[in-house]
């Protein structure tokens, strides 16, 4: 059975807007990567005045889901395991962050995605990985 064609969204969700994402990211189907930019507002500050790790986790998870959706279609997989965000450097508020998601492994049942977050200067500020369980197609 062939894959059903997927219509690329033309707008972003209210949740994406809340996260500071202003547009649909860039998909590279050959490399199985998705890149999106977000600008974290003051509302996502942690106690130290930098970007909260939970915010980064939310954008990474949502963007990984978008990558899988664009590659495989609606309701094609669900998150089953996500590594906590590993912080490398404290990202600053109100400055662009670039989220890059890449499928690193895929088999009959699972998809593994690596996520990286860079600041505008290109410095790695955080990363994680997640495993997604493919859903059985409904007929």
C-alpha positions in Angstrom: 0.0 0.0 0.0 1.5 3.4 -1.0 1.8 6.4 1.2 -1.0 8.9 1.2 0.1 12.3 0.0 0.4 14.9 2.7 -0.6 18.5 2.3 1.9 20.8 3.8 0.3 23.2 6.3 0.1 26.8 5.2 -0.2 28.3 8.7 1.0 27.6 12.1 -1.0 26.4 15.2 -1.9 28.7 18.1 0.4 26.5 20.2 3.3 27.2 17.8 2.6 30.9 18.0 2.6 30.7 21.8 6.1 29.1 21.5 7.4 32.0 19.4 7.4 30.2 16.1 6.4 32.6 13.3 6.3 30.3 10.3 6.4 26.8 8.9 9.9 25.4 9.0 12.1 24.1 6.2 11.8 20.4 5.3 14.5 18.5 3.5 12.9 15.1 2.6 16.2 13.6 1.3 18.1 14.3 4.5 15.0 13.7 6.7 15.5 17.1 8.5 13.2 19.9 9.6 14.5 23.3 10.7 12.4 25.9 12.4 13.2 29.2 14.1 11.6 30.4 17.3 12.1 33.5 19.4 11.5 32.7 23.1 9.6 35.6 24.9 10.0 36.7 28.5 7.1 34.4 29.5 9.4 31.4 29.1 12.1 32.6 31.4 13.5 30.4 34.2 14.5 31.6 37.6 17.9 32.7 36.2 16.4 34.9 33.4 17.3 32.6 30.6 15.2 30.2 28.5 13.5 27.4 30.5 14.5 23.9 29.5 10.8 22.9 29.3 10.3 25.4 26.6 13.1 23.9 24.6 11.7 20.4 25.2 8.3 21.6 23.9 9.6 23.1 20.7 11.8 20.1 20.1 8.9 17.6 20.6 6.5 19.7 18.5 9.0 20.1 15.7 9.9 16.4 15.7 6.2 15.6 15.4 6.0 18.0 12.5 9.0 16.3 10.8 7.4 12.9 11.2 4.0 14.2 10.0 5.6 15.8 6.9 7.5 12.6 6.0 4.8 10.0 6.9 1.4 11.6 7.1 -1.2 12.5 9.7 -1.2 10.4 12.9 1.7 8.3 11.7 3.6 8.1 15.0 3.4 9.1 18.7 6.2 10.0 21.1 7.1 7.0 23.4 10.3 8.1 24.9 12.1 11.5 25.0 15.5 12.2 26.5 15.5 15.3 28.7 17.0 18.3 27.0 20.8 18.5 27.5 21.8 22.1 28.0 25.2 23.2 26.6 24.8 26.9 27.1 22.1 29.1 28.5 19.9 30.4 25.6 18.9 34.1 25.9 15.4 35.4 25.8 14.0 37.4 22.8 16.8 36.1 20.5 16.3 33.7 17.7 16.9 30.0 18.3 17.3 27.5 15.4 15.8 24.0 16.0 17.1 21.3 13.7 15.4 17.8 13.9 16.7 14.8 12.0 15.5 11.3 11.7 18.5 9.1 12.5 16.9 5.6 12.5 13.7 4.2 11.2 12.5 0.6 11.1 9.1 -1.1 10.8 7.9 0.1 14.2 10.0 3.0 15.5 11.5 6.3 14.4 14.4 8.0 16.3 14.8 11.7 16.0 17.8 13.8 17.2 17.1 17.5 17.9 19.6 20.3 18.2 19.1 23.9 19.2 21.6 26.6 18.0 21.6 30.3 18.7 21.8 32.9 15.9 25.7 32.8 16.1 25.5 29.0 15.3 26.6 27.9 18.8 24.9 24.6 20.1 22.9 25.5 23.2 20.9 22.3 23.7 20.1 18.8 22.2 18.0 15.8 22.8 16.7 12.6 21.2 13.2 11.0 21.0 11.8 7.7 19.9 8.4 7.6 18.2 6.2 4.5 17.8 4.7 4.1 14.3 0.9 3.8 14.4 -0.9 1.1 12.5 -2.8 2.5 9.6 -6.6 2.5 10.0 -8.5 1.2 7.0 
